[in-house]
Amino acid sequence: MTPPDQAQRDIATDIHRSVIVQAPAGSGKTTLLVRRYLKLLAVVAKPEEILAITFTIKAAGEMRARIMAAMRQRDPVAIPALERSEELGWNLSLIH
C-alpha cells in the first residue's frame, strides 16, 4: 500500500534537491535518509563526498546499520550503490 505522503517522500529522496525533513518519531525519517544516502552512493566519485549528520551517536549507528543491512540484503535501492562500489573498487559489500 502506498503511503498518503508518497509524493513528499519521493521529493525527500530526490538527490538533485535540498530538503529539510521534519516529522514526528516513528514516521520514517531515518528510512528516508538511508534511501537518500544509498542513492547518493550510486553517483558520487567517492563515498567520502557524502556527509550525513545526526544529533546523537546512537542515531548515527542506527543509520549506518540500516545502510549496511540494505546493502547486505540487496535492497533494490542499494543495488546501484553496490554496482558503483564494485565498479570503483570501494568494497562496500565487505564492510560490516
C-alpha positions as CSV (number, residue, x, y, z in Angstrom):
1,M,0.0,0.0,0.0
2,T,1.3,3.4,-1.0
3,P,1.6,5.9,1.9
4,P,-0.6,9.0,1.6
5,D,2.6,11.2,1.7
6,Q,4.4,9.2,-1.1
7,A,4.9,12.3,-3.2
8,Q,6.7,14.1,-0.3
9,R,8.8,11.0,0.3
10,D,9.8,11.0,-3.4
11,I,10.9,14.6,-3.1
12,A,12.9,13.9,0.1
13,T,14.8,11.1,-1.7
14,D,15.5,13.1,-4.8
15,I,19.3,13.6,-4.7
16,H,19.1,16.7,-7.0
17,R,17.1,18.7,-4.4
18,S,18.0,20.0,-1.0
19,V,15.3,19.2,1.6
20,I,14.5,19.5,5.2
21,V,12.6,16.6,6.7
22,Q,10.6,17.3,9.8
23,A,8.3,14.7,11.2
24,P,7.4,13.0,14.5
25,A,9.2,10.0,15.9
26,G,8.4,6.8,14.1
27,S,7.3,8.4,10.8
28,G,10.1,7.2,8.6
29,K,12.7,9.9,8.7
30,T,15.6,7.5,9.1
31,T,14.3,5.3,6.3
32,L,14.2,8.4,4.0
33,L,17.7,9.4,4.9
34,V,19.0,5.8,4.3
35,R,17.4,5.7,0.9
36,R,18.8,9.1,0.0
37,Y,22.3,8.1,1.2
38,L,22.1,4.9,-0.9
39,K,21.0,6.9,-3.9
40,L,23.9,9.3,-3.4
41,L,26.4,6.4,-3.2
42,A,25.3,5.4,-6.7
43,V,26.5,8.6,-8.2
44,V,29.4,10.1,-6.2
45,A,33.1,9.7,-7.1
46,K,34.0,8.7,-3.6
47,P,31.8,7.7,-0.6
48,E,33.7,10.4,1.4
49,E,31.8,13.0,-0.6
50,I,28.6,12.2,1.4
51,L,28.1,13.8,4.8
52,A,25.3,12.6,7.0
53,I,24.8,14.4,10.3
54,T,22.8,13.2,13.2
55,F,22.1,14.6,16.7
56,T,23.3,11.5,18.6
57,I,25.9,8.8,18.2
58,K,23.1,6.3,18.6
59,A,21.2,7.8,15.6
60,A,24.4,7.6,13.5
61,G,24.9,4.0,14.5
62,E,21.3,3.3,13.5
63,M,21.7,4.9,10.1
64,R,24.9,3.0,9.5
65,A,23.3,-0.3,10.5
66,R,20.4,0.3,8.2
67,I,22.6,1.3,5.3
68,M,24.7,-1.8,5.7
69,A,21.6,-4.0,6.1
70,A,20.1,-2.7,2.9
71,M,23.3,-3.5,1.1
72,R,23.6,-7.0,2.6
73,Q,20.0,-7.8,1.8
74,R,20.5,-6.3,-1.7
75,D,17.6,-4.0,-1.3
76,P,16.6,-2.6,-4.7
77,V,17.6,0.9,-3.8
78,A,21.1,-0.4,-2.7
79,I,21.8,-2.3,-6.0
80,P,23.1,0.8,-7.9
81,A,25.3,1.7,-4.9
82,L,26.7,-1.8,-4.8
83,E,27.3,-1.7,-8.5
84,R,29.1,1.6,-8.2
85,S,31.2,0.2,-5.3
86,E,32.2,-2.8,-7.5
87,E,33.0,-0.5,-10.5
88,L,35.2,1.8,-8.5
89,G,36.7,-0.8,-6.0
90,W,35.2,0.6,-2.9
91,N,34.4,-2.8,-1.4
92,L,31.3,-1.6,0.4
93,S,29.7,-5.0,0.4
94,L,32.6,-6.2,2.6
95,I,32.2,-3.6,5.3
96,H,30.4,-4.9,8.4
